[in-house]
Amino acid sequence: MADNSFTGKWQTDRSKETFSTRIKNAVNEPSDLRKKLNDTDRALTSQIVKLDKSIAKMEEKEKKLFTRTSTAMQKHDTVSANAYASELTELRKAIKLVNGAKLSLESVQGRLKTITDIGDLATVLAPVGQVVRTVRTTLIAVMPSANETMGEINSGLEGLMQEIGSISGITGFNFDTTSEEAEKILAEASVVAETKMASTLPDLPDVNSSDQSTTDTSI
């Protein structure tokens, strides 16, 4: 006897759907999958805002250090100039790293937003999960406070993977091995961060030239 109930009809229809159709329908339903997508998006937004604020503070500190380095050079205080220049170099490395992390997360967020339109979850989630893991590892080295939110984002992506597995029957998604797509996202973010720094931050003062300018060259 045919099952004319809503549940029976839904199950029968679902069995005939292709994988991509099932994923797209799941995304478009008010399901746990949609909730996980929204929660992950909010966590990404929160972390990106925090990184923006941190970058602003770091850049303000960078300006002060640059001024101190230049002033010390003008006073021929090479000891202080070298100390400031070393600190400035390390700070700029940190700024580049945090900028790269922020750009990577923005790229991840953009890809996740696309998912809600095309339902291309299985293709997108593996590389973005790898990107988040890499960003988390590198970011907490200079910003330990980022660990909690990055952990929340990572957990959200793992939850999405589990949800996909329950819908499609596909398992074995791997966040541990960095894919070509993940490497591309990270590399592009690094290049943009480097370009941005080169266009906005002045060259480091040449402390050694200060030593040379004070050398007695008289005959």
C-alpha positions as CSV (number, residue, x, y, z in Angstrom):
1,M,0.0,0.0,0.0
2,A,1.4,3.4,-1.0
3,D,2.3,5.8,1.8
4,N,0.5,9.0,1.1
5,S,1.6,10.7,4.2
6,F,3.8,13.9,4.0
7,T,6.7,12.1,5.6
8,G,6.4,9.1,3.2
9,K,6.2,11.3,0.2
10,W,9.1,13.5,1.3
11,Q,11.3,10.4,1.9
12,T,10.4,9.0,-1.5
13,D,11.1,12.3,-3.3
14,R,14.4,12.7,-1.4
15,S,15.6,9.3,-2.5
16,K,15.3,10.4,-6.1
17,E,17.2,13.6,-5.7
18,T,20.8,14.0,-6.8
19,F,23.5,14.8,-4.2
20,S,23.7,18.4,-5.1
21,T,19.9,18.8,-5.0
22,R,19.7,17.3,-1.6
23,I,22.4,19.6,-0.3
24,K,20.8,22.7,-1.9
25,N,17.4,21.8,-0.5
26,A,18.9,21.2,3.0
27,V,20.5,24.7,2.8
28,N,17.2,26.3,1.8
29,E,15.2,24.6,4.6
30,P,15.1,26.1,8.1
31,S,17.2,23.2,9.2
32,D,20.1,22.6,11.5
33,L,22.4,23.0,8.5
34,R,21.2,26.6,7.9
35,K,21.6,27.4,11.6
36,K,25.2,26.1,11.6
37,L,25.9,28.2,8.5
38,N,24.5,31.3,10.2
39,D,26.3,30.6,13.4
40,T,29.6,30.2,11.6
41,D,29.0,33.4,9.6
42,R,28.4,35.3,12.8
43,A,31.6,33.9,14.4
44,L,33.6,34.9,11.3
45,T,32.2,38.4,11.4
46,S,33.0,38.7,15.1
47,Q,36.6,37.6,14.5
48,I,37.1,39.8,11.5
49,V,35.9,42.9,13.5
50,K,38.3,42.0,16.3
51,L,41.2,41.7,13.8
52,D,40.3,45.0,12.3
53,K,40.5,46.7,15.7
54,S,43.8,44.9,16.5
55,I,45.3,46.0,13.2
56,A,44.3,49.6,13.9
57,K,46.1,49.5,17.3
58,M,49.2,47.8,15.9
59,E,49.4,50.4,13.1
60,E,49.1,53.2,15.6
61,K,52.0,51.7,17.6
62,E,53.9,51.2,14.3
63,K,53.7,55.0,13.6
64,K,55.0,55.8,17.1
65,L,57.9,53.4,16.7
66,F,58.8,54.7,13.3
67,T,58.9,58.2,14.7
68,R,61.1,57.1,17.6
69,T,63.5,55.3,15.2
70,S,63.8,58.4,13.0
71,T,64.3,60.7,16.0
72,A,67.0,58.5,17.5
73,M,68.8,58.5,14.1
74,Q,68.6,62.3,13.9
75,K,70.2,62.4,17.3
76,H,72.8,59.9,16.2
77,D,71.7,57.6,19.0
78,T,72.4,54.4,17.1
79,V,71.8,52.2,20.2
80,S,68.2,53.4,20.6
81,A,67.7,53.5,16.8
82,N,68.7,49.9,16.4
83,A,66.5,48.8,19.3
84,Y,63.5,50.7,17.9
85,A,64.2,49.4,14.4
86,S,64.3,45.8,15.6
87,E,61.0,46.2,17.4
88,L,59.5,47.9,14.4
89,T,60.5,45.1,12.1
90,E,58.9,42.5,14.4
91,L,55.7,44.6,14.7
92,R,55.5,44.9,10.9
93,K,55.8,41.1,10.6
94,A,52.9,40.8,13.1
95,I,50.8,43.3,11.2
96,K,51.3,41.4,8.0
97,L,50.4,38.1,9.6
98,V,47.2,39.5,11.2
99,N,46.2,41.3,7.9
100,G,46.7,38.0,6.1
101,A,44.6,36.2,8.6
102,K,41.8,38.7,8.3
103,L,41.9,38.6,4.5
104,S,41.9,34.8,4.6
105,L,38.8,34.8,6.9
106,E,37.0,37.3,4.6
107,S,37.7,34.9,1.7
108,V,36.3,32.0,3.8
109,Q,33.2,34.0,4.7
110,G,32.6,35.0,1.1
111,R,32.8,31.3,0.0
112,L,30.4,30.3,2.8
113,K,27.9,33.0,1.7
114,T,28.0,31.6,-1.8
115,I,27.0,28.2,-0.4
116,T,23.6,29.5,0.7
117,D,22.9,30.3,-3.0
118,I,24.3,27.3,-4.9
119,G,24.5,24.6,-2.2
120,D,28.1,23.7,-3.1
121,L,28.9,22.6,0.4
122,A,31.0,19.5,-0.1
123,T,33.3,21.3,-2.6
124,V,33.8,24.5,-0.5
125,L,33.9,23.3,3.1
126,A,37.1,21.2,2.9
127,P,39.4,23.9,1.7
128,V,37.9,26.6,3.9
129,G,38.2,24.3,6.9
130,Q,41.8,23.9,6.1
131,V,42.3,27.6,5.8
132,V,40.6,28.2,9.2
133,R,42.9,25.7,10.9
134,T,46.0,27.2,9.4
135,V,44.9,30.7,10.3
136,R,44.1,29.6,13.9
137,T,47.6,28.1,14.3
138,T,49.5,31.1,13.0
139,L,47.2,33.8,14.5
140,I,47.3,32.7,18.1
141,A,51.1,32.9,18.0
142,V,50.7,36.7,18.0
143,M,47.1,37.0,19.3
144,P,46.4,34.2,21.9
145,S,43.0,35.9,22.6
146,A,41.9,34.8,19.1
147,N,42.0,31.1,20.0
148,E,38.5,31.0,21.5
149,T,36.7,32.5,18.5
150,M,38.8,30.7,16.0
151,G,38.0,27.5,17.8
152,E,34.3,28.3,17.6
153,I,34.6,28.9,13.8
154,N,36.5,25.6,13.4
155,S,33.9,23.7,15.4
156,G,31.1,25.3,13.3
157,L,32.7,24.1,10.1
158,E,33.2,20.6,11.5
159,G,29.5,20.6,12.5
160,L,28.6,21.5,8.9
161,M,30.7,18.6,7.7
162,Q,28.9,16.2,10.0
163,E,25.6,17.6,8.8
164,I,26.6,17.0,5.1
165,G,27.6,13.5,6.0
166,S,24.2,12.8,7.5
167,I,22.4,14.2,4.5
168,S,24.6,12.7,1.7
169,G,26.2,9.7,3.3
170,I,29.6,11.0,2.4
171,T,32.3,10.8,5.0
172,G,36.0,11.3,5.2
173,F,36.2,15.0,4.9
174,N,39.7,16.1,5.9
175,F,40.7,19.4,7.4
176,D,44.3,18.3,8.2
177,T,45.8,18.1,4.8
178,T,46.0,21.5,3.0
179,S,44.5,21.3,-0.5
180,E,45.6,23.3,-3.5
181,E,42.5,25.6,-3.1
182,A,43.3,26.3,0.5
183,E,46.9,27.1,-0.4
184,K,45.6,29.5,-3.0
185,I,43.4,31.3,-0.6
186,L,46.2,31.7,1.9
187,A,48.8,32.7,-0.7
188,E,46.4,35.4,-2.2
189,A,45.8,36.8,1.3
190,S,49.5,37.0,2.0
191,V,50.2,38.8,-1.3
192,V,47.4,41.3,-0.7
193,A,48.6,41.9,2.9
194,E,52.2,42.5,1.6
195,T,51.0,44.8,-1.1
196,K,48.9,46.8,1.3
197,M,51.8,47.2,3.7
198,A,54.2,48.3,0.9
199,S,51.7,51.0,-0.2
200,T,50.8,52.4,3.2
201,L,53.9,52.0,5.4
202,P,57.1,53.9,4.8
203,D,60.4,52.1,4.3
204,L,62.3,51.3,7.5
205,P,65.0,53.9,8.3
206,D,68.4,52.7,7.4
207,V,70.1,52.7,10.9
208,N,73.4,51.7,9.4
209,S,73.5,54.8,7.3
210,S,73.3,56.8,10.5
211,D,76.6,55.2,11.6
212,Q,78.2,56.0,8.2
213,S,77.0,59.6,8.3
214,T,78.7,60.2,11.6
215,T,82.0,58.6,10.6
216,D,84.9,61.0,10.4
217,T,86.0,61.1,6.7
218,S,88.4,64.0,7.0
219,I,92.0,63.6,5.8
